[in-house]
């Protein structure tokens, strides 16, 4: 119970991270930025769990206690720059949207490599810390300050990086990075002044919470009307698949004669048409892919397996079950193309759009009621 009281701030911080993790996992939209947030959540959770263990094992006398005390402190020193590198990778990706760029920079783990070398040296010569093999007591070594200098330099580089490239992001995002990523530095300085103030990892947990709330969940993944995934989600998800060299296909849709529905039945009926078409699209791709509303009466679906004819047949069946005649007989055009190696998202969208408009022209010739 004493340990629970002593580390209750760690428990609260860990609870926040677990909740955030499940919120991110709940979304079916996978992006590289969310992967980086997930890795940051996991490593910070490990640190939050590990820090109390270093205190619990300190001075304990049982078989393996020395190994546990030494290894937990070893991990605690190493994980700080690992988290810093992941946060730096997240910021870089948010600015440049280039997954390969992050890989080329080694996920900004240069400080982690330096720390690992210092910790290996620490096995032979106390640099950061030592553990008495008889009493199993932890002691700080003369050069422990080096670790804090490394971390401050890492976050200092982050500050300069954000300031230099601030034109690539909005002013609000710049302020979020500069202010809330400054929190870990404050936490480290407080803990440096008083080792009993456990703010290092909890400050990072707070920064991750702010990042997720203000950057990853705003704007929403969903379209406000149809509750399908929106255009932002579409762009981010397709970019994620392309950069990950995933095999997938794109279908784009456009409703025919939608203007006539609005003119004849009113905008309420038009909204109902969009909602019903969105439901049919979502049901048809429920187990094979994801459905999106790109804007207006334009929709899309991204899927990794399945046959186009089967999807179209299922969609028409869902629409024909509707009681409204204009929805039951709703006409739509579509274009389909499979992503090819080296193809950009713009190229893929352009080809699918071209095929969709070609299909639209063919349908117009067969039933020339109007352009839409």
N, C-alpha and C positions, 0 to 999 in steps of 0.2 A: 504493500500500500504506500510506503514511503517513496518508492520509486515512481509510482503513478502520480503522486503529488509533485515530486521534484521535476518530472518531465511532462507535466500536463500540457504545456505549450507545444511540445512535440506531438502529443496525441491529437490535439486539435489541428495542427498543421498537416499531420498524416491523414486525418479524416478529410480535410479539404482536398488533398491530392487524390485520394481514392475516389471521391465524388466526381472530381474533374475527369479522372480517367474513364469512369463509366459513362459520363456524358459524352465524351469524345468517341468512345466505342459505340455508343448508341447510333451515331450518325453513320449512314452507309456511304457518305461521300468521303472517299479516302484521298488525302492530299499529302504531299511531302512535308508541308508545314505542320500538319497535324501529327505526322510521324515524329517529327523533331520535338514537338510538345510532349508526345507520349514518352519518348526516351528521356526527356528532361524530368517528367513526372516520376518515372521509375527510378532514375538515378538519385533524385532528391529524396524520394521515399526511402531508398537504401541508406542514404546519409542520415536521415532523421531517425531511423531504427538503429543505425550503427553507433551514433554518438552516445546514447544512453548505455549501450553495451560496454563502451570503453570505461565508463564510470563504474558500472556494476562489477566488471571483472577486475578492476583495480584493487590490488591487495588481497585478492581471494587466494585461498590455498586449497587446490584440488588438482587432480590429474588433468593436464591439458590447460590449466588456467593461464600459464605463461604464454602459450601459443595463442589462446583466444585474446588475451590482452594486447599482445603485440600485433596480431593480424588485424584486429578491429581498428587500432590506431593507424596502422599502415594504410588501410582502406580509407579511413577518414581523411588523411592528408591527400590521398590520390584523387578522391572523388570530387573535391572542390574545383580544380581546373577542368575536370571532365564536364561538369555541369556548365561551367563558364563557356567552354568551347561549343557545347550544344546550343546554348542561348545565343551565342554569336552566330552560329550556323543558321539559326531560325531568323535572325534579323537580316542576315545576308540574303537568304532565300526570299524573304518578304520584299526585299528591294529589287533583286535582279531576276527572280523567278527562274533560276538556272540550277537544276539539280546537279549537273556535272561540275559546275563551279564549286559547289560545296564539297564534292568528292575530291576535286583537284586540290582543295585547301585542307584536305584531311580532317574535315569537320572541326577545324580550328583547335586541334588537340596538341598543338606545339607545347603549350605550357604543361600539359599532362605528361608529355614525354620527358620534359626537363624534371618534373616532379618525380616521375618514376625512377629516373637515373639517380636523383638525390636520395630516394628511399632505398634503392638497392645499395648505395654507398652507406646509408644509415645502418644497414645490417652489420657492417664491419666497424664503422666509426660513427658514434652518435652525432648526427647533424641536426635532425629535427627533434628527436626524442630518444629516450632509452627506457627499458623496463628491467628492473632489478630481478635477476633470475631466482634470488632467494626469497625476497619479500613480495615479488610480483607487483612492485609499485612503479607507477609511471612517473617519469621526470622529463621536463622540457630540456632540450639541448641548446647549446649556445647560438646556433644558427637558425632557430625556429622562425625568426623574423623574415628569413628569405622566402618562406612559403607565402607570407602575407604580402611581401613585395611582388612576388610573381602574380598573385591574384589581383592586386591593385593595378599592376601593369596591364593585365588581361582586360579588366573592366575599363581601364583608362583607354586602351586601344579601341574598345567598343564605343566609348563616348566620342572619340575622334572620328571613327568610322561613320557613325550616325550623323555627326555634324557635317562631315565632308559630302555625304551622299543624301542629304536631307531633301534635295529637290526630287528625288525618286519616290518619296512618300508624302503623305499629307502632313500638315503642321501638327494635327492632333496626334498622329502616330509618332511623329518625332518627339513630341513632349512625353508621350507614354514611355518610349524607350529611354529617354534621357533621365526622366524622374524615377520611374519605377524600377529600372535596372540599376539605379544608384542605391536602391534599398539594400541589396546584398553587401555593398561596400560598407554602408553604415552598420549593418549587422556584424560584419567581420571586425570592424574597429571597436565596437562595443564589447565583443567577446575577447578581443585582444587586451582591452583594458581590464576586463573582469571575466575570467574563464567560467564563472558561474552564470553569466548571462548568456543563455542559449538562444541567440537570435540569428546566427549565420544561416542555418538551413530554413528556419521558419520565415525569414525575410525572402528567401528565394521562392518558397511556397506562395507567399503573398504576391510576388512578382508574376509567377505563373498564373495565378488566379486572375490577376488584372489583365494579363495578355490574352487569356482565353475569353474573358467576358467582353473586352473591348475590341479585340481584333479577330478572334476566331468565330465568335457567335454573332457578330454584328457586321454586315446585315445577316438576316436569317438565311438559312439554307433553302427555305421554302418560298414559293410564290404565294402571295397573300390570297389570291382568288381560288386557284385550282388545288392548292396544297401540294403541287408537284415541286420538285427541285427547281430553283430559279436559274437565271442566266449566269450569275456569279458561280453557282455550284457547277453548272455545265462546263464553263471555261476552266475552272480549277481541276475538275475531275478528269476531263479529257487531257489536259496538260500533264496531269499525274500519270495517266496511262501511257501517254506517248514517251515521256521521259523515263518511264520504267520499262520501256520496250515490251509492253503488254500487247497481246493480240486482241483486237476488238473491232466492232463494226458500229457505224453511225447511221441512223435513220432520221430524216427530218420530215416534218409534216406541215401542211398548210391547208386550212379549211377552204373549200370551194363555196363561192356565193355567200360568204359570211356577211358581207355588206347587205345583201338582200334580207337576211334574217333580222339584222338590226333595224333596217328600214321598215320591214313589214310587221314585225312582232315587238319591236322596241329593244332598248339596251338591256333590260332585265332578262328578256329571253336570250339575248346575245350572251350575257354572262352565264346563264344556265347552260347554253350550248357549250361554252368553253369548259365549264365545270364537268359536264357529262362526258365530253370528249376526253378530258384529263383523266377521269375515272376509268374509262375504257382503256386508255393508253396504259395507265398504271397497272390495271388488272392483267393486261395482256403480257406485260413484261415483268410481272411480279417476281417470278422465279428465275428469270433469265438476264435481267438487266435493270437499268434505272430510267425513269421517265422524267422529262423536263419541259417546262414552258419557257420558251425563249423570249416571248413578248407578243402582244396582240393575239393573233390566231396562229402563231407559229409554235410548233412543238418539236421535240426531239427525243430519241431514245438511244442509249448506248448499251450494247450487249456483247457478250463474249462468245455465246453459242446460240444456236437456234436457226430456224428457217424463216425468211422474210414472209413467204406466202402464208405460213402458219400464223404469224403475228397478225397479218392483215385480216385473215379470216376470223381470228378470235376477236379482234377489235370490232369488226362489223357485226358479229354476233352479239357483243355487249351493247352496241348502239341500238340494234334492232329490238332489244328487250325494253327500250324506253317507251313510255306512254305517249310522249309528244311526237307528232308526225314529222316535224322538221328535224328532230334529233334522230328519230328512227331511220330516216332516209338521208342522213347527213352524208355529204360527199366530201372527200378529202384527197389531196394529192400527196405523194411521198417520193422521196429519193433515198437511195441506199448505197453505201460504199464501205468497203472494208479497209481499215488502216493498213498502210504499207510501210515497210521499213524506211526510215528517213523522211517520212511525210510529216509536215507540220500540221497543227490543228487548223490553221487557216486554210491550208490546201485541202484537207479532208472535208471541211465544212463547205468549201467552194464547190467541190465535185458533187457532194450530196445535194447541195442547193440546186446546182445545174440540172441534175437528174430529176429533182422534184419539180422544177419549173417546166422541164420537158414533158413530164407526165401531166402537168396541169394543162399545158397547151393541147395535148392529145385529148384529154377529157373535155376541154372546151370545144374542140371540133366536133366531138360526138354529141355534146349537149350544150350548144352555144347560148346559155342564158345570161352570160355576163362574165366579166373577168374574174370576179370573186363570188 
